[in-house]
């Protein structure tokens, strides 16, 4: 990684004799500009939490469709974080089970600030946020609300901007902190 300075590192958690998550910090140090995307079979919420806390920029299951993998790679290279929809519910559950003040995934620092942020959202944006917290993809949200997927994307952008968050993962954690689902 230090020699080749990759833009993106796809990393499995189950490597011979080592856990991929244990190498994230060293990889980020060796290639500071590199984004790390976990691509693994592990559906374990502790592995997910450990990867994100260690600095992974995303966590995808190997069952991901190739078009979703490509889209996720582009998002991660663009500075976004991605988590497999199947894992989003586990991420939110893990966060709710172990709330940690100042956790790195939470942008707002106090419940009062978080509640004030929610007041900035329209009713539709709150609906979208609750579905994000549930782990739904844009496509599933669009079907649930009977709106276009592009409209969902716009709502997500507005939610992130209004709440001063940078990713869907942060939005889901934010919603979990307020028990919105």
C-alpha positions as CSV (number, residue, x, y, z in Angstrom):
1,X,0.0,0.0,0.0
2,X,2.9,2.4,0.8
3,X,4.6,1.7,-2.5
4,X,1.6,1.7,-4.8
5,X,-0.5,4.4,-3.0
6,X,-3.9,3.0,-4.0
7,X,-7.0,5.2,-4.1
8,X,-9.1,2.3,-2.8
9,X,-8.4,-0.9,-0.9
10,X,-11.0,-3.7,-1.0
11,X,-10.4,-5.7,2.2
12,X,-11.8,-8.9,3.4
13,X,-12.1,-9.5,7.2
14,X,-11.3,-13.2,7.0
15,X,-7.7,-13.5,5.7
16,X,-5.4,-16.4,6.4
17,X,-4.0,-16.0,9.9
18,X,-5.3,-12.4,10.4
19,X,-8.4,-10.3,10.6
20,X,-8.7,-7.6,7.9
21,X,-10.1,-5.2,10.4
22,X,-6.9,-5.4,12.4
23,X,-5.0,-4.1,9.4
24,X,-7.1,-1.0,8.6
25,X,-5.1,1.4,10.7
26,X,-1.8,0.3,9.3
27,X,-3.1,0.5,5.7
28,X,-4.4,4.0,6.3
29,X,-1.0,5.0,7.7
30,X,0.8,3.4,4.8
31,X,-1.5,5.0,2.2
32,X,-3.1,8.1,3.9
33,X,-5.3,9.0,0.9
34,X,-6.6,5.5,0.4
35,X,-10.2,4.7,1.1
36,X,-10.9,1.2,2.7
37,X,-14.0,-0.7,1.7
38,X,-14.6,-3.9,3.6
39,X,-15.9,-6.7,1.3
40,X,-16.6,-9.7,3.5
41,X,-19.0,-12.5,4.3
42,X,-19.2,-11.5,8.0
43,X,-22.6,-10.4,9.0
44,X,-21.4,-10.1,12.6
45,X,-22.3,-6.7,14.1
46,X,-19.1,-6.6,16.1
47,X,-17.0,-7.0,12.9
48,X,-19.0,-4.2,11.4
49,X,-18.6,-1.9,14.3
50,X,-14.9,-2.7,14.6
51,X,-14.3,-2.0,10.9
52,X,-16.0,1.3,11.0
53,X,-14.3,2.4,14.3
54,X,-10.9,1.4,12.8
55,X,-11.5,3.7,9.9
56,X,-13.2,1.6,7.2
57,X,-15.1,3.8,4.7
58,X,-17.6,1.1,4.0
59,X,-18.8,-2.4,4.8
60,X,-20.3,-4.6,2.1
61,X,-21.3,-8.2,2.1
62,X,-19.9,-10.4,-0.7
63,X,-23.4,-11.2,-1.7
64,X,-23.6,-7.6,-3.1
65,X,-24.7,-7.4,-6.7
66,X,-21.9,-6.3,-9.1
67,X,-23.8,-3.1,-10.1
68,X,-24.2,-2.2,-6.4
69,X,-20.6,-2.9,-5.8
70,X,-19.5,-0.6,-8.6
71,X,-21.9,2.1,-7.3
72,X,-20.5,1.7,-3.8
73,X,-16.9,2.0,-5.0
74,X,-17.8,5.2,-6.8
75,X,-19.5,6.6,-3.6
76,X,-16.5,5.6,-1.4
77,X,-14.1,7.2,-3.8
78,X,-16.3,10.3,-3.7
79,X,-15.9,10.5,0.1
80,X,-19.2,8.8,1.1
81,X,-19.6,5.9,3.5
82,X,-21.5,2.8,2.5
83,X,-22.9,-0.1,4.4
84,X,-24.8,-3.1,3.0
85,X,-28.5,-2.6,3.6
86,X,-28.6,-5.9,5.4
87,X,-26.1,-4.6,7.8
88,X,-27.7,-1.2,8.5
89,X,-30.3,-2.7,10.8
90,X,-27.5,-4.4,12.8
91,X,-25.5,-1.2,12.9
92,X,-28.4,0.7,14.3
93,X,-29.2,-2.1,16.8
94,X,-25.6,-2.1,18.0
95,X,-25.6,1.6,18.4
96,X,-28.9,1.6,20.4
97,X,-27.6,-1.2,22.6
98,X,-24.4,0.6,23.4
99,X,-24.9,4.3,23.1
100,X,-21.6,6.1,23.4
101,X,-21.3,9.8,23.8
102,X,-18.9,11.3,21.3
103,X,-19.0,8.1,19.2
104,X,-17.2,8.8,15.9
105,X,-20.2,8.0,13.8
106,X,-22.4,10.7,15.5
107,X,-22.0,14.2,14.2
108,X,-24.2,16.1,16.7
109,X,-23.0,16.1,20.3
110,X,-26.1,16.4,22.4
111,X,-29.6,15.1,22.3
112,X,-30.9,18.7,22.3
113,X,-28.9,19.6,19.2
114,X,-30.1,16.4,17.6
115,X,-33.8,17.1,18.4
116,X,-33.3,20.7,17.1
117,X,-31.9,19.2,13.8
118,X,-35.0,17.0,13.4
119,X,-37.2,20.1,13.6
120,X,-35.4,21.4,10.4
121,X,-36.7,18.4,8.4
122,X,-40.0,18.3,6.5
123,X,-42.5,15.6,7.3
124,X,-41.4,13.7,4.2
125,X,-37.7,14.0,5.1
126,X,-38.5,12.6,8.6
127,X,-40.2,9.6,6.9
128,X,-37.2,9.1,4.6
129,X,-34.9,9.3,7.6
130,X,-36.9,6.7,9.5
131,X,-36.6,4.3,6.6
132,X,-32.9,5.0,6.3
133,X,-32.6,4.1,10.0
134,X,-34.4,0.8,9.2
135,X,-31.7,0.1,6.6
136,X,-33.8,0.5,3.5
137,X,-32.1,1.4,0.2
138,X,-33.3,4.3,-1.9
139,X,-35.1,1.9,-4.2
140,X,-37.0,0.3,-1.3
141,X,-37.8,3.7,0.2
142,X,-39.1,4.9,-3.2
143,X,-41.4,1.9,-3.4
144,X,-42.6,2.3,0.2
145,X,-43.4,6.0,-0.2
146,X,-44.6,5.6,-3.9
147,X,-42.2,8.3,-5.1
148,X,-39.3,8.2,-7.7
149,X,-35.9,7.0,-6.6
150,X,-34.4,10.3,-7.7
151,X,-36.8,12.1,-5.4
152,X,-35.5,9.9,-2.5
153,X,-32.0,10.8,-3.4
154,X,-32.9,14.5,-3.2
155,X,-34.5,14.0,0.2
156,X,-31.4,12.2,1.4
157,X,-29.2,15.0,0.2
158,X,-31.5,17.6,2.0
159,X,-31.4,15.5,5.2
160,X,-27.7,15.2,5.2
161,X,-27.2,18.9,4.6
162,X,-29.8,20.0,7.2
163,X,-28.4,17.7,9.8
164,X,-24.8,18.5,8.8
165,X,-24.0,14.8,8.2
166,X,-21.9,13.3,5.5
167,X,-23.3,9.8,5.0
168,X,-26.4,7.6,5.2
169,X,-24.6,5.7,8.0
170,X,-24.3,8.9,10.0
171,X,-28.0,9.6,9.3
172,X,-29.0,6.1,10.5
173,X,-27.0,6.4,13.7
174,X,-28.4,9.9,14.2
175,X,-31.9,8.6,13.9
176,X,-31.1,5.7,16.2
177,X,-29.9,8.1,18.8
178,X,-33.3,9.8,18.7
179,X,-35.1,6.4,18.5
180,X,-36.6,7.4,15.1
181,X,-37.7,4.3,13.2
